């Protein structure tokens, strides 16, 4: 019931600390392996930063288990310092009813979209491992969309979608008129229908910014229009200082 996550540059943000989505993705991976069930939803609360070469202890707690559903929690900490907590439900049920009632935005293909330029040298961080292309660029509108692919990713999974679901702050940067940076307070992901797709469309919709915090949703679309997951976040924002 205990797993270990070595913190390396490749899973860190531009701040040099563990990228929140990578922490959530690791928690989802260990939950699925421990319970033998797929994640339905998972919510991370980020408590403290940690940097390489620390190792995060991931402790799995099974809180309730039924015939088709498991409720569980993962606590991630370095020594005595809590880093994040993840609560989740896992399971799968055979039901004849299914459907998708929203559709992906109409955008150009990834190869027809311009690359997203970063404001900083990504070094060996998580950003260096992602290819990003701008599909919808409407500054000040609260709406943006990016094609993203991870060349070294073997297959799309709930864990990899959790990493990409932590990009609501990227939409915050497009929504406001001044340059900012931000850090996530939480990340909730709901897994719907995973299909294999080289590129994933991150459809970001920012609802509001107030009192120094931003709030938004993100829809993760496969190239064939399948809605694979939704994510939501709140983030603390501050003026960009380079």
N, C-alpha and C positions, 0 to 999 in steps of 0.2 A: 504493500500500500504506500510505499515511499519511492519516489522517482527523483532523478537529478537532472537539472538543466544547467550545463556549463554556459556561462555568459561570454560570448565572443563578439568581436566587432561586427561580424556578419549578421547578427540579430539585434543590433543597436540602432538607435535613431541618430540624427545629426548632432544631438547633444552628447553623444557618447555613452548613453545609458540604454538599458534594455528597452527595446521597442515594445510598447504595451501589447500590440497585436500578436507578437511572438510569444509573450507570456501566456496570453489567452489560448493561442494555438497549441502550445505545449500542454496546457491543462486539458484541452479538449482531447488531444491525442492520448494522454494517459488515462483519462476517464473512459474513452472508448475501449482501450486495451484492457483496462481493469474490469469493466463491467461486461464487455462483449456486446454492447449495445450502441447504436448510433446516437449522436447528440441531436436533440430536438431544438433546444435553445441553451445558451450559456451567457452568463453576465459576469464580467470582471469589474472589480473595483480596485483601482490602482492606489496604493498606499505610500510607497516609498520608491526611490530610485536605487538602481544597483548598476555597477559598471564591471567590465572585465577586470581581472580574471575570476570574478566571484562565481559561486555555484549556488543555484537556487534549489532548495529542498522542496519537492512537490509532494505533499501529503494528501492522499485521497481518503475522503470520509463518505461512506455510504449512509445516507440518512433515512431512506425508505426504499423498499424494493418490492415490486409487485410482479404479476405475471408478465406484463408487457412494458412496464415503465420503472425506471430507477431515478430517484432524486439523490443528488450527490453534491459534494463540495470539494474543491481543491484549495489548500492554503499553500502559498509560495512564500518562503522566507529564506533569508541569508543569516545564519547564526540565529540570534534572537530578534532580528529586525524583520517585521512583516513587509513583504513587497507587494503582494496582491492576493485577493481572494476571488475565487470563481465559484458561483453557484450554477447548477445545470440540471436539466431533465434529459433523460436518455430513453430511447425505446423506439419501437416500430410496430404498427398494427396493420393488418390486412383489412382494407376497406374498399368497397367498389366505387365510392364517391371520391372524385378528385377533379381539380380544375385550376386554371390560372386566369384571374380576371383583370389583371393589368398587363400592359404590353411595354416592351422596351422602347425607348426613344429612337426615332429615326436619325441615325448618325452615319457619317462616312465609315468605310472599312478602316481597320487599324493602319494598313499600309498607305491610306490616303490622308491620314491625320498627321499634323506636325508633332515633332517630339516636344515633350515638356522640358523646359529649361529650368534647372535648379538654381537657387540663389547662393548655393554653397557647394564646396567640393565634397561629394559624398564619401570620399575615401573608400574604406572597405565596409561601410555600414549597409543596412538593409536596402537603402535607396540605390546603392551601386549594383544590387542584384535584381533590380526591376527595370524593365523597359516601359516607359510611360508615353502615351500619345494623347493629345488633347482632342476630344470629340465635340464638346460643347464649351465654348469660352464666352461667357456673358458676364463680365465683371459688374458687381453691384446688384445682380439679379437674385442671388442666393441659389442659383442653379448652375451646375457644372457637371461635366462627365469626362472620364478619362478611360482609355483602353490601357490595361496593364497586363503584362505577362512576365513570368519568372522563368527565364531560359533553363535554369537548373532544376525546375520542378518536374518531378516524374509524373504526377497525376494530381488532378484537382481533388481536394478533400475538405472536410469540415474545418480541419486545422489550418489549411492554406487560405480558405475563405475568411477565417477569423483574422489572419494577418492583414488581408486586404480590407477587411471591415473596419480597421483602425485608421482609415484615411478620411474620415469626416473632417478633421482639421485642415486637410488640403482644400476642401471646399470652403471652409471659413476664410482662408486666405484670398479666395476669389470673390467672396461675397462682400467684404468690407472694402472701403476706398483707401485705407492706409495700409502700409506693410506691417504685418504682424507675424509673430510665431505663437505657438500654443502647445499645451500638453493636455492629454486626455485624462479625465477623471474616471471614466468608466468606458465600457464597450459591451453592448448587448448584441448578440448575433442569433438569428433564427434561421435554421437550416431547412430548406424547402425541398429542393430536388437537384441533386448533384449530377452533372453530366460532364464529360471530358471536353474541354475547350482550351485551345492554345492561348487565347486572349480572354480576359474578363473585363466587361464594361462596368466601371464604377460610376453609378448615376447618383450624384450627391445633391441633396436638397436641404438647404439651411433654412430652418424656421425662424430663428431669432438670435440676436446678440443683445445682452443686457447685463448690467452690473459686472462687466468684466468677464462674462462667460458666454460661450456660444453653444447652440444646440442644433442638431441636425440628424437627418436620416440618410442612409446610403442603400441603394439597391444594387445587387451584384448579378449581372446578366451574362449568360453564355453567348457565344457568337450566334447560335441558332435561335436566340430570343427566349431561352428558358430562364425563368427567374430562379436562381440557385439559392439565394439567401437575402435577408435584409439585415441591416445593422443600424444602431442608433448610438449616439454619443453626446456627452457634454464635455466641454473643454475650457480650460482657463486660457485667456488670451492676453497678450502683452505686446507693446510696440517692438518692432524688429530692430535689433541692435547689431546685426551682422553675425 
